[in-house]
Amino acid sequence: MTTTVFTLTQAYASEQNGNIPHIPPVRVFSTESGAYDYLVVFAKNRILDAFQDCLRDTLEGEGYDIEELNTDEGLIEQFDHFIDHKSNVDIVNLLVEFEGGDFNFDISEHPTQSLVEMLESADLVEVNGIKFPSFTIDLNDEESAFSCETIMPNYTVKEFTIGYTALTDAVWNSSTKYWFVTDGHESYHVRTFNLVQQ
């Protein structure tokens, strides 16, 4: 089983009070560049060689055995170990490093539908430790663009909503290079969506 790592990297700014809003269940991390969150998607038979090479170099630089990184299984195992033993900020910084490479997924250059298809075609989506067997985005829902269905620990099926406004309503600000979105209560500047696959 190969692993697809899908990162959704955003910078938020509230127009009303300047605070970074808390949007559960996605984790938000503070870094020098602002606030970041990410989604980890596990999928089969999708490998992006460029990211695989960069990840291998990163793990080797962290002291991991290069022999353990020469197979897909070994690389995934070591990457899982890296995630388990690193702080949240370290993990986000690692993912953000790829922003300038071939892994950049900027919705100013790609149709929103591509992002939808990538998420919905994933076998499993994990958000903040919660695994979603299905992941859908309703582009017609102005209140919430992301809707997830998940099996919780008590095995009851619940629907989760991640409170981002619909991406189709975003307005591109060419001077700031940010997307401006609002859900009617808070306003955010959304910078870049990054897609990283291994």
Buried (B, 14 or more C-beta within 10 A) or exposed (E): EBBBBBBBBBBBBBEEEEEBBEBEEBBBBEBEEBBBBBBBBBBEEBEBEBBBEBBBEBBBEBEBEEEBBEEBEBBBBBBEBBBEEBEBEBBBBBBBEBBEEEBBBBBEEBEBEBBBEBBEEBBBBBBBEBBBEBBEBBBEEBEBBBBBEBBEEEEEEEEBBBBBBBBEBBEEEEEEEBBBBBBEEBBBBBBBBBBBBB
